[in-house]
Amino acid sequence: MLGTDFPYRHFYPARARAVQMDRRPEALGRRTRLDRALVGDVRSTIKALLPRLSGAKDRRFLDAAKRHYAAARAGLDDLAIPRPGDKRIHPQ
């Protein structure tokens, strides 16, 4: 993940390795144990790295996360639909 300090750690794969890059060294490792900590700018670094990366072949985690998100989103969307007779104001 880029541009984050690792919220929602409980959603990560069991053996996930964490590399964090931040311009502010004091932010490194604030929320999770890091395998690598780098001080720098994400935009310029990823621009230099992207041409050197190959795509992942194992999509199991990504596909499972997308299914989970779709199911959770459907439940939230259902809550946003006003029901007949329900006088409450929905923030959505």
DSSP file (Angstrom, degrees, kcal/mol; ACC not computed):
  #  RESIDUE AA STRUCTURE BP1 BP2  ACC     N-H-->O    O-->H-N    N-H-->O    O-->H-N    TCO  KAPPA ALPHA  PHI   PSI    X-CA   Y-CA   Z-CA
    1    1 A M              0   0    0      0, 0.0     2,-0.4     0, 0.0     3,-0.3   0.000 360.0 360.0 360.0 142.6    0.0    0.0    0.0
    2    2 A L        +     0   0    0      1,-0.2     3,-0.1    18,-0.1    18,-0.0  -0.894 360.0  20.0-117.9 146.5    1.2    3.5   -0.8
    3    3 A G  S    S+     0   0    0     -2,-0.4     2,-0.3     1,-0.2    -1,-0.2   0.835 102.1  97.6  72.0  32.9    0.5    6.8    0.8
    4    4 A T        -     0   0    0     -3,-0.3    -1,-0.2    17,-0.2    17,-0.2  -0.949  69.0-138.2-145.1 161.9   -0.7    5.2    4.1
    5    5 A D        -     0   0    0     -2,-0.3    26,-0.3    -3,-0.1    15,-0.1  -0.099  66.7 -90.7-115.1  34.9    0.6    4.4    7.6
    6    6 A F        +     0   0    0      1,-0.1     3,-0.4    25,-0.1     2,-0.1   0.926  57.2 176.0  67.3  56.5   -1.1    1.0    7.7
    7    7 A P        +     0   0    0      0, 0.0    -1,-0.1     0, 0.0    24,-0.0  -0.405  64.1  35.0 -75.2 167.1   -4.6    1.3    9.2
    8    8 A Y    >   +     0   0    0      1,-0.1     3,-2.1    -2,-0.1     4,-0.2   0.868  65.9 170.2  59.8  42.8   -6.8   -1.7    9.3
    9    9 A R  G >   +     0   0    0     -3,-0.4     3,-1.9     1,-0.3    -1,-0.1   0.791  67.2  70.8 -56.0 -31.0   -4.0   -4.2   10.0
   10   10 A H  G 3  S+     0   0    0      1,-0.3    -1,-0.3     0, 0.0    -2,-0.1   0.607  92.0  59.4 -67.0  -9.3   -6.5   -7.0   10.7
   11   11 A F  G <  S+     0   0    0     -3,-2.1    -1,-0.3     2,-0.0    -2,-0.2   0.479  85.3 102.1 -93.4  -3.5   -7.4   -7.1    7.0
   12   12 A Y  S <  S-     0   0    0     -3,-1.9    -4,-0.0    -4,-0.2    -3,-0.0  -0.374  85.7 -88.9 -79.4 157.3   -3.9   -7.9    5.8
   13   13 A P    >   -     0   0    0      0, 0.0     3,-1.7     0, 0.0    -1,-0.1  -0.267  43.3-107.9 -59.8 155.1   -2.8  -11.4    4.8
   14   14 A A  T 3  S+     0   0    0      1,-0.3    -2,-0.1    -3,-0.1    -3,-0.0   0.857 116.5  33.6 -57.1 -40.7   -1.4  -13.5    7.7
   15   15 A R  T 3  S+     0   0    0      2,-0.0    -1,-0.3     0, 0.0     2,-0.0  -0.052  85.1 153.7-108.3  32.5    2.2  -13.3    6.6
   16   16 A A    <   -     0   0    0     -3,-1.7     2,-0.4     1,-0.1    -4,-0.0  -0.313  34.3-144.8 -63.3 141.7    2.2   -9.8    5.1
   17   17 A R        -     0   0    0      2,-0.0     2,-0.5    17,-0.0    17,-0.1  -0.897  14.0-142.9-106.5 140.0    5.5   -7.9    5.1
   18   18 A A        +     0   0    0     -2,-0.4    17,-3.4    15,-0.2    18,-1.6  -0.899  20.9 176.1-114.0 128.1    5.3   -4.2    5.6
   19   19 A V  E     -a   36   0A   0     -2,-0.5     2,-0.4    16,-0.2    18,-0.2  -0.998  13.1-169.8-123.9 124.6    7.4   -1.5    4.0
   20   20 A Q  E     -a   37   0A   0     16,-2.1    18,-2.9    -2,-0.4     2,-0.4  -0.954   8.2-171.3-120.6 135.1    6.6    2.1    4.8
   21   21 A M  E     +a   38   0A   0     -2,-0.4     2,-0.3   -17,-0.2   -18,-0.2  -0.986  16.9 158.6-121.6 133.4    7.9    5.2    3.1
   22   22 A D  E     -a   39   0A   0     16,-2.0    18,-1.3    -2,-0.4    19,-0.1  -0.993  46.2-133.5-150.3 149.0    7.2    8.6    4.6
   23   23 A R  S    S+     0   0    0     -2,-0.3    18,-0.1    16,-0.2     3,-0.1   0.734 100.0  66.2 -70.9 -21.8    8.8   12.0    4.3
   24   24 A R  S >  S-     0   0    0      1,-0.1     3,-2.0    16,-0.1     4,-0.5  -0.879  70.1-161.1-106.0 107.9    8.5   12.2    8.1
   25   25 A P  G >  S+     0   0    0      0, 0.0     3,-1.2     0, 0.0    -1,-0.1   0.809  88.5  65.5 -58.1 -29.9   10.8    9.7    9.8
   26   26 A E  G 3  S+     0   0    0      1,-0.2    -3,-0.0    -3,-0.1    -2,-0.0   0.686  96.1  58.2 -68.1 -15.8    8.8   10.0   13.1
   27   27 A A  G X  S+     0   0    0     -3,-2.0     3,-1.6     2,-0.1     4,-0.3   0.637  79.9 110.0 -86.0 -15.5    5.7    8.5   11.3
   28   28 A L  T <  S+     0   0    0     -3,-1.2     9,-0.1    -4,-0.5   -23,-0.1  -0.417  90.4   1.6 -67.4 129.7    7.6    5.3   10.4
   29   29 A G  T 3  S+     0   0    0     -2,-0.2    -1,-0.3     4,-0.1    -2,-0.1   0.631  86.8 133.9  73.3  15.2    6.3    2.2   12.3
   30   30 A R  S <  S+     0   0    0     -3,-1.6    -2,-0.1     1,-0.2     3,-0.1   0.866  81.7  19.0 -65.2 -36.7    3.7    4.1   14.1
   31   31 A R  S    S+     0   0    0     -4,-0.3     2,-0.3   -26,-0.3    -1,-0.2   0.605 128.7  18.4-112.7 -15.0    0.9    1.5   13.5
   32   32 A T  S    S-     0   0    0    -27,-0.0     2,-0.3   -23,-0.0    -1,-0.2  -0.988  81.7 -91.2-153.4 159.3    2.7   -1.7   12.6
   33   33 A R        -     0   0    0     -2,-0.3     2,-0.4    -3,-0.1   -15,-0.2  -0.554  47.8-142.3 -70.7 135.8    6.0   -3.5   12.7
   34   34 A L        -     0   0    0     -2,-0.3   -15,-0.2     1,-0.1     3,-0.2  -0.808  24.1-163.2-107.3 142.3    7.9   -2.8    9.6
   35   35 A D  S    S+     0   0    0    -17,-3.4     2,-0.3    -2,-0.4   -16,-0.2   0.749  91.8  13.3 -84.4 -29.7   10.2   -5.0    7.5
   36   36 A R  E     -a   19   0A   0    -18,-1.6   -16,-2.1     2,-0.0     2,-0.5  -0.988  66.4-163.3-145.3 137.7   11.6   -1.9    5.9
   37   37 A A  E     -a   20   0A   0     -2,-0.3     2,-0.4   -18,-0.2   -16,-0.2  -0.990  14.6-177.2-122.4 125.3   11.4    1.7    6.8
   38   38 A L  E     -a   21   0A   0    -18,-2.9   -16,-2.0    -2,-0.5     2,-0.6  -0.971  20.4-146.2-127.2 136.3   12.3    4.3    4.2
   39   39 A V  E     +a   22   0A   0     -2,-0.4     2,-0.3   -18,-0.2   -16,-0.2  -0.899  57.8  80.9 -99.3 122.4   12.4    8.1    4.4
   40   40 A G  S    S-     0   0    0    -18,-1.3     2,-0.5    -2,-0.6   -16,-0.1  -0.985  79.8 -58.3 168.9-173.8   11.4    9.6    1.1
   41   41 A D     >  -     0   0    0     -2,-0.3     4,-1.9     1,-0.1     5,-0.2  -0.855  31.6-152.9-101.5 123.5    8.7   10.7   -1.3
   42   42 A V  H  > S+     0   0    0     -2,-0.5     4,-3.1     1,-0.2     5,-0.3   0.913  91.1  55.0 -62.7 -45.0    6.3    8.0   -2.5
   43   43 A R  H  > S+     0   0    0      1,-0.2     4,-1.9     2,-0.2    -1,-0.2   0.936 112.8  39.1 -58.7 -51.3    5.4    9.7   -5.8
   44   44 A S  H  > S+     0   0    0      1,-0.2     4,-1.4     2,-0.2    -1,-0.2   0.866 117.6  50.9 -69.8 -34.2    9.0   10.0   -7.1
   45   45 A T  H  X S+     0   0    0     -4,-1.9     4,-2.0     2,-0.2    -2,-0.2   0.942 111.6  45.1 -68.5 -47.2   10.0    6.6   -5.8
   46   46 A I  H  X S+     0   0    0     -4,-3.1     4,-2.8     1,-0.2    -1,-0.2   0.861 108.7  57.9 -67.3 -33.1    7.1    4.7   -7.3
   47   47 A K  H  < S+     0   0    0     -4,-1.9    -1,-0.2    -5,-0.3    -2,-0.2   0.886 111.6  42.2 -61.2 -38.0    7.6    6.5  -10.6
   48   48 A A  H  < S+     0   0    0     -4,-1.4    -2,-0.2    -3,-0.2    -1,-0.2   0.821 118.7  45.2 -76.4 -32.1   11.1    5.2  -10.7
   49   49 A L  H >X S+     0   0    0     -4,-2.0     3,-2.3     1,-0.2     4,-0.6   0.841  92.9  76.2 -83.2 -34.8   10.1    1.7   -9.5
   50   50 A L  G >< S+     0   0    0     -4,-2.8     3,-1.5     1,-0.3    -1,-0.2   0.847  90.8  55.0 -50.9 -44.3    7.1    0.9  -11.6
   51   51 A P  G 34 S+     0   0    0      0, 0.0    -1,-0.3     0, 0.0    -2,-0.1   0.737 108.9  51.1 -62.8 -17.9    9.0    0.2  -14.8
   52   52 A R  G <4 S+     0   0    0     -3,-2.3     2,-0.3    -4,-0.2    -2,-0.2   0.507  93.8  91.5 -95.5  -5.7   11.0   -2.4  -12.9
   53   53 A L    <<  -     0   0    0     -3,-1.5     2,-0.3    -4,-0.6     0, 0.0  -0.659  59.4-151.7 -95.6 145.3    8.0   -4.3  -11.4
   54   54 A S        -     0   0    0     -2,-0.3    -2,-0.0     1,-0.1     2,-0.0  -0.836  32.5 -96.5-108.4 154.4    6.2   -7.3  -12.8
   55   55 A G        -     0   0    0     -2,-0.3     2,-0.2     1,-0.1    -1,-0.1  -0.302  39.7-106.0 -68.5 150.3    2.6   -8.1  -12.2
   56   56 A A        -     0   0    0      1,-0.1    -1,-0.1     2,-0.1     3,-0.0  -0.510  22.3-162.3 -74.2 143.2    1.6  -10.5   -9.4
   57   57 A K  S    S+     0   0    0     -2,-0.2     2,-0.9     1,-0.1    -1,-0.1   0.715  72.9  75.5 -98.0 -25.3    0.3  -13.9  -10.7
   58   58 A D        +     0   0    0      1,-0.1     4,-0.2     2,-0.0     3,-0.2  -0.793  50.0 166.5 -93.1 107.0   -1.4  -15.0   -7.5
   59   59 A R     >  +     0   0    0     -2,-0.9     4,-3.1     1,-0.2     5,-0.3   0.260  41.6 108.5-102.5   9.7   -4.7  -13.0   -7.2
   60   60 A R  H  > S+     0   0    0      1,-0.2     4,-2.4     2,-0.2     5,-0.2   0.917  82.3  43.4 -58.1 -47.5   -6.3  -15.1   -4.5
   61   61 A F  H  > S+     0   0    0     -3,-0.2     4,-2.6     2,-0.2    -1,-0.2   0.938 116.1  47.9 -64.8 -45.8   -6.0  -12.5   -1.7
   62   62 A L  H  > S+     0   0    0     -4,-0.2     4,-2.3     1,-0.2    -2,-0.2   0.929 113.2  47.7 -60.2 -46.7   -7.1   -9.6   -4.0
   63   63 A D  H  X S+     0   0    0     -4,-3.1     4,-2.0     1,-0.2    -1,-0.2   0.898 113.0  48.2 -63.8 -40.5  -10.1  -11.6   -5.3
   64   64 A A  H  X S+     0   0    0     -4,-2.4     4,-2.4    -5,-0.3    -1,-0.2   0.902 111.7  50.3 -65.9 -40.5  -11.2  -12.5   -1.8
   65   65 A A  H  X S+     0   0    0     -4,-2.6     4,-2.4     1,-0.2    -2,-0.2   0.884 109.9  50.6 -65.5 -38.0  -10.8   -8.9   -0.6
   66   66 A K  H  X S+     0   0    0     -4,-2.3     4,-2.3     2,-0.2    -1,-0.2   0.888 110.8  48.6 -67.8 -38.6  -12.9   -7.7   -3.5
   67   67 A R  H  X S+     0   0    0     -4,-2.0     4,-2.2     2,-0.2    -2,-0.2   0.921 112.3  49.1 -65.2 -43.2  -15.7  -10.2   -2.8
   68   68 A H  H  X S+     0   0    0     -4,-2.4     4,-2.5     1,-0.2    -2,-0.2   0.918 111.6  49.0 -61.1 -44.4  -15.6   -9.2    0.9
   69   69 A Y  H  X S+     0   0    0     -4,-2.4     4,-3.0     1,-0.2     5,-0.2   0.916 109.7  51.6 -62.4 -44.2  -15.8   -5.5    0.0
   70   70 A A  H  X S+     0   0    0     -4,-2.3     4,-2.1     1,-0.2    -1,-0.2   0.902 111.8  46.8 -61.5 -41.2  -18.7   -6.1   -2.4
   71   71 A A  H  X S+     0   0    0     -4,-2.2     4,-1.8     2,-0.2    -1,-0.2   0.921 114.9  46.0 -67.1 -43.5  -20.7   -8.0    0.3
   72   72 A A  H  X S+     0   0    0     -4,-2.5     4,-2.0     1,-0.2    -2,-0.2   0.912 112.6  50.8 -64.9 -41.9  -20.0   -5.3    2.9
   73   73 A R  H  X S+     0   0    0     -4,-3.0     4,-2.9     1,-0.2     5,-0.2   0.889 106.6  54.7 -63.2 -40.4  -20.8   -2.5    0.5
   74   74 A A  H  X S+     0   0    0     -4,-2.1     4,-2.1    -5,-0.2    -1,-0.2   0.909 108.4  49.3 -60.8 -42.1  -24.2   -4.2   -0.4
   75   75 A G  H  X S+     0   0    0     -4,-1.8     4,-1.5     2,-0.2    -1,-0.2   0.902 112.7  46.7 -64.1 -41.0  -25.1   -4.3    3.3
   76   76 A L  H  X S+     0   0    0     -4,-2.0     4,-1.0     2,-0.2    -2,-0.2   0.901 111.1  51.5 -67.8 -40.9  -24.2   -0.6    3.8
   77   77 A D  H >< S+     0   0    0     -4,-2.9     3,-0.6     1,-0.2     4,-0.5   0.889 106.7  54.6 -63.3 -37.9  -26.1    0.4    0.6
   78   78 A D  H >< S+     0   0    0     -4,-2.1     3,-1.1     1,-0.2    -1,-0.2   0.879 104.4  54.6 -62.9 -37.7  -29.2   -1.5    1.9
   79   79 A L  H 3< S+     0   0    0     -4,-1.5    -1,-0.2     1,-0.2    -2,-0.2   0.752 101.3  60.7 -66.2 -23.3  -29.1    0.5    5.2
   80   80 A A  T << S+     0   0    0     -4,-1.0    -1,-0.2    -3,-0.6    -2,-0.2   0.593  81.9  94.8 -82.2 -10.9  -29.1    3.7    3.2
   81   81 A I  S <  S-     0   0    0     -3,-1.1     2,-0.0    -4,-0.5    -3,-0.0  -0.726  78.7-127.4 -86.2 118.1  -32.5    3.0    1.5
   82   82 A P        -     0   0    0      0, 0.0    -2,-0.1     0, 0.0     5,-0.0  -0.360  21.5-137.5 -63.0 141.6  -35.4    4.6    3.5
   83   83 A R    >   -     0   0    0      1,-0.1     3,-2.2    -2,-0.0     2,-0.0  -0.741  30.7 -89.5 -98.9 148.0  -38.1    2.2    4.4
   84   84 A P  T 3  S+     0   0    0      0, 0.0     3,-0.1     0, 0.0    -1,-0.1  -0.338 115.1  14.7 -56.2 131.1  -41.8    3.1    4.1
   85   85 A G  T 3  S+     0   0    0      1,-0.3     2,-0.7    -3,-0.0     0, 0.0   0.296  91.5 127.3  87.2 -10.3  -43.0    4.6    7.4
   86   86 A D    <   -     0   0    0     -3,-2.2    -1,-0.3     1,-0.1    -3,-0.0  -0.730  36.0-175.5 -84.2 113.6  -39.5    5.3    8.7
   87   87 A K        +     0   0    0     -2,-0.7    -1,-0.1    -3,-0.1    -2,-0.0   0.457  42.5 117.8 -90.0  -1.9  -39.3    8.9    9.6
   88   88 A R        -     0   0    0      1,-0.1     2,-0.6     0, 0.0    -2,-0.0  -0.329  68.3-120.3 -67.3 148.5  -35.6    9.0   10.5
   89   89 A I        -     0   0    0     -7,-0.0    -1,-0.1     2,-0.0    -2,-0.1  -0.797  23.8-144.1 -87.9 124.3  -33.3   11.2    8.4
   90   90 A H        -     0   0    0     -2,-0.6   -10,-0.1     1,-0.1   -11,-0.0  -0.784   5.2-143.5 -90.5 129.4  -30.6    9.1    6.7
   91   91 A P              0   0    0      0, 0.0    -1,-0.1     0, 0.0   -11,-0.1   0.730 360.0 360.0 -65.0 -21.2  -27.3   10.9    6.5
   92   92 A Q              0   0    0    -12,-0.0   -12,-0.1    -3,-0.0    -2,-0.0   0.517 360.0 360.0 -66.2 360.0  -26.6    9.4    3.1
